[in-house]
């Protein structure tokens, strides 16, 4: 499982993750700046389930662009932690 893309917009963060094994029910937990709040992501599976697109609300809005981020991905029977710098 790995990071394919990251896009920061005012008030939301978009993360695209890929996997050789199709995702089943992925969830993503985001940690960043101490003042940032990351909400529950909206998840869309593409590429026959091998890509998961997460759209995460962020407050304050400018915190979406702050780095580093720690991403904890969970799926049925597996998990991974990624650091985005």
Secondary structure, DSSP 8 states (H G I E B T S, - for coil): -EEEEEEEETTEEEEEEE-SS--SS-EEEEE-STT-EE---EEEEEGGGTEEEEEEEEESGGGGG-S-EEEEEEETTEEEEEEE-
